[in-house]
Amino acid sequence: MGKVKNRQNRSKAPDVENGQPSGGSGGTHPALGARIRDLRLGRNLTLADLAASTGISIGTLSQMERDLVSPTVRTLFTLSNALDVSPAWLIDPDHDRERDEPYIVRADQRQPFIHTEGMRKDLIAPPATGRLKAFYLIIEPGGGSGSVPYVHTGEEIGLVISGVLELRIEDGVFVLREGDCFSFPSDKPHSFSNIGTAQCTVFWVNADF
C-alpha cells in the first residue's frame, strides 16, 4: 500500500454528492424515493426542513423522492441519520428479516445496499451478525463514494479483492491493490474511488459499536 501526495493524469471519480441517475428499483416495497418521502411526511417534515437538517438542496431531495437520482454513500448516511433509520433499512426494509439460515448468506441472497451508476454495494452479512455489517463492493473505473468525505460511527476494515482502490482518510491518500488491507475509525472523514482501468472489488466490513 503506498501513500500518494501528487495525483495527475488519472480518471477522476465523478462528484455524485447530489446523486446519480437512478437505474430504478424493484421488489415488493415502495421504491427508495417513496420511502424517503413517506419517512419525511411521517415525521411532519417539509422538503425545506429536511434540506436544512441534511445540507442537501431541496431540488436534489425532490429528485431523489421521485427516483430521478440515487443518493451517494455519504448522502445515504446523512438522510438515514436525519430520518432516524439505518442506511440498510432505508435501502431495503427486509434486510433483517428472518431467514432459514440465520448464519449464512448465499450468493443469490445478497441484499442491494447502494446501486449507483459507478458502484454496486451489496450487504452480505447475515442478520445474526448484529452490529457487524459486511459488504461486497463492485466499483467501476472512475466510480466510488463521491469526492466529499463522510463520517459515521464505528470502525472499518476491508480487503481489496481485485483492481485498484484509492482510499482517502483525513488528509491521507492511499492506493491499494489486490490483497491490500485497510482499517480505520469510521469517524475519520473518508472517501474512496476506483482509479484503475478495470473493475475494483472490495470486501468491506463496518463494525458499529
C-alpha positions as CSV (number, residue, x, y, z in Angstrom):
1,M,0.0,0.0,0.0
2,G,1.5,3.3,-1.0
3,K,0.8,6.9,0.1
4,V,0.5,9.3,-2.7
5,K,0.7,13.1,-2.5
6,N,0.5,14.2,-6.1
7,R,-2.0,12.7,-8.4
8,Q,-2.1,13.6,-12.1
9,N,-3.5,12.1,-15.3
10,R,-5.9,9.8,-13.9
11,S,-9.6,9.3,-14.4
12,K,-11.5,11.4,-11.9
13,A,-14.2,9.8,-9.8
14,P,-17.5,11.5,-10.5
15,D,-18.7,14.0,-8.0
16,V,-22.0,12.4,-7.2
17,E,-22.7,14.1,-3.8
18,N,-26.1,15.2,-5.2
19,G,-26.9,11.8,-6.6
20,Q,-26.5,9.7,-9.8
21,P,-29.2,8.9,-12.4
22,S,-31.4,6.2,-10.9
23,G,-31.5,2.8,-12.5
24,G,-34.9,2.2,-11.0
25,S,-35.8,-0.3,-8.4
26,G,-37.9,-3.4,-7.9
27,G,-39.2,-5.6,-5.2
28,T,-42.5,-5.5,-3.3
29,H,-41.7,-2.4,-1.2
30,P,-42.0,1.2,-2.4
31,A,-39.0,2.5,-4.3
32,L,-36.3,4.2,-2.3
33,G,-37.6,7.6,-3.2
34,A,-41.1,6.8,-2.0
35,R,-39.6,5.5,1.3
36,I,-37.7,8.7,1.8
37,R,-40.8,10.8,1.1
38,D,-43.0,8.6,3.4
39,L,-40.5,8.9,6.2
40,R,-40.2,12.6,5.7
41,L,-44.0,13.1,5.7
42,G,-44.4,10.7,8.6
43,R,-42.2,13.0,10.7
44,N,-44.1,16.1,9.6
45,L,-41.0,17.5,7.7
46,T,-41.2,19.7,4.7
47,L,-38.6,19.4,1.9
48,A,-37.2,22.7,3.3
49,D,-36.9,21.1,6.8
50,L,-35.0,18.1,5.5
51,A,-32.8,20.2,3.3
52,A,-31.9,22.4,6.4
53,S,-31.0,19.3,8.5
54,T,-29.0,17.5,5.9
55,G,-27.4,20.2,3.7
56,I,-28.9,18.6,0.6
57,S,-30.7,21.0,-1.7
58,I,-34.5,21.0,-2.0
59,G,-34.2,20.3,-5.7
60,T,-32.0,17.3,-5.2
61,L,-34.2,15.9,-2.4
62,S,-37.2,16.3,-4.7
63,Q,-35.4,14.4,-7.5
64,M,-34.5,11.6,-5.0
65,E,-38.1,11.2,-3.8
66,R,-39.1,10.8,-7.4
67,D,-36.3,8.3,-8.1
68,L,-34.7,10.5,-10.7
69,V,-31.4,10.3,-8.9
70,S,-29.9,7.8,-6.4
71,P,-28.2,9.0,-3.2
72,T,-24.4,8.6,-2.8
73,V,-22.9,6.7,0.1
74,R,-22.4,10.0,2.1
75,T,-25.9,11.2,1.2
76,L,-27.5,7.9,2.3
77,F,-25.9,8.1,5.7
78,T,-26.9,11.8,6.0
79,L,-30.5,11.0,5.1
80,S,-30.8,8.0,7.3
81,N,-29.4,9.9,10.3
82,A,-31.9,12.8,9.7
83,L,-34.8,10.4,9.3
84,D,-33.7,8.2,12.3
85,V,-33.5,4.9,10.4
86,S,-30.5,2.8,9.5
87,P,-29.0,3.1,6.0
88,A,-29.7,-0.6,5.5
89,W,-33.4,-0.3,6.3
90,L,-33.7,2.8,4.0
91,I,-32.3,0.7,1.1
92,D,-34.2,-2.5,1.9
93,P,-36.8,-2.8,4.8
94,D,-36.4,-6.6,4.6
95,H,-32.7,-6.6,5.2
96,D,-33.1,-8.0,8.7
97,R,-35.9,-10.4,8.1
98,E,-35.7,-13.9,9.4
99,R,-34.0,-16.5,7.2
100,D,-34.0,-20.2,7.2
101,E,-30.2,-20.0,7.6
102,P,-29.6,-17.1,10.0
103,Y,-25.8,-17.5,10.0
104,I,-25.4,-17.9,6.2
105,V,-26.0,-15.6,3.2
106,R,-25.9,-17.4,-0.1
107,A,-24.5,-15.7,-3.2
108,D,-28.0,-15.2,-4.6
109,Q,-29.3,-13.8,-1.3
110,R,-27.1,-10.7,-1.2
111,Q,-29.1,-7.5,-0.4
112,P,-28.6,-4.4,-2.5
113,F,-27.4,-1.6,-0.3
114,I,-26.3,1.0,-2.8
115,H,-26.5,0.8,-6.5
116,T,-25.4,3.9,-8.5
117,E,-24.0,4.3,-12.0
118,G,-20.4,3.7,-10.9
119,M,-20.8,1.3,-7.9
120,R,-22.7,-1.6,-6.5
121,K,-22.6,-2.2,-2.8
122,D,-24.3,-5.4,-1.5
123,L,-24.9,-6.3,2.1
124,I,-23.6,-9.8,2.6
125,A,-23.6,-10.2,6.4
126,P,-26.3,-12.4,7.8
127,P,-28.8,-10.9,10.3
128,A,-27.1,-12.8,13.2
129,T,-24.1,-10.6,13.0
130,G,-26.0,-7.7,14.6
131,R,-23.8,-4.6,14.5
132,L,-21.2,-6.2,12.3
133,K,-22.1,-5.3,8.6
134,A,-20.1,-6.9,5.8
135,F,-20.4,-5.6,2.2
136,Y,-19.2,-6.7,-1.2
137,L,-18.4,-3.7,-3.4
138,I,-18.1,-3.7,-7.2
139,I,-16.7,-0.3,-8.3
140,E,-16.4,0.7,-11.9
141,P,-13.5,2.7,-13.2
142,G,-13.9,6.3,-12.0
143,G,-16.7,5.3,-9.6
144,G,-16.8,5.5,-5.9
145,S,-18.3,7.2,-2.9
146,G,-18.0,10.7,-4.3
147,S,-15.5,13.5,-3.8
148,V,-16.9,14.7,-0.5
149,P,-15.7,12.7,2.6
150,Y,-18.2,11.3,5.0
151,V,-18.2,10.1,8.6
152,H,-20.3,7.9,10.8
153,T,-19.9,5.8,14.0
154,G,-18.0,2.6,14.3
155,E,-14.8,1.1,12.7
156,E,-14.0,-0.2,9.2
157,I,-11.8,-2.9,7.9
158,G,-11.5,-4.1,4.3
159,L,-9.6,-6.2,1.7
160,V,-9.1,-5.3,-1.9
161,I,-10.0,-8.4,-3.9
162,S,-9.2,-7.0,-7.4
163,G,-8.4,-3.8,-9.1
164,V,-7.0,-0.5,-7.7
165,L,-8.7,1.4,-4.9
166,E,-7.8,4.9,-3.9
167,L,-8.8,5.4,-0.2
168,R,-8.8,8.9,1.3
169,I,-8.7,9.1,5.1
170,E,-8.5,12.7,6.6
171,D,-5.5,14.2,4.7
172,G,-4.0,10.9,3.7
173,V,-4.4,9.4,0.2
174,F,-3.6,5.7,-0.2
175,V,-3.5,3.4,-3.3
176,L,-4.5,-0.2,-2.6
177,R,-4.2,-3.1,-4.9
178,E,-5.2,-6.8,-4.8
179,G,-4.5,-8.3,-1.4
180,D,-4.0,-5.0,0.4
181,C,-6.0,-4.5,3.6
182,F,-7.1,-1.3,5.4
183,S,-8.6,-0.4,8.8
184,F,-9.6,2.9,10.3
185,P,-12.1,4.6,12.7
186,S,-15.4,5.5,10.9
187,D,-15.4,9.0,12.5
188,K,-12.4,9.9,10.4
189,P,-13.5,11.7,7.2
190,H,-13.1,9.2,4.4
191,S,-14.0,8.5,0.8
192,F,-12.8,6.2,-2.0
193,S,-12.7,5.6,-5.7
194,N,-11.6,3.2,-8.4
195,I,-8.6,4.8,-10.1
196,G,-7.8,1.8,-12.3
197,T,-9.0,0.8,-15.8
198,A,-10.8,-2.3,-14.6
199,Q,-13.5,-3.1,-12.0
200,C,-12.4,-2.9,-8.4
201,T,-13.9,-5.4,-6.0
202,V,-13.6,-4.9,-2.2
203,F,-14.7,-6.9,0.9
204,W,-15.6,-4.2,3.4
205,V,-16.8,-4.5,7.0
206,N,-18.4,-1.8,9.2
207,A,-18.5,-2.5,12.9
208,D,-20.9,-0.1,14.7
209,F,-20.1,-0.3,18.4
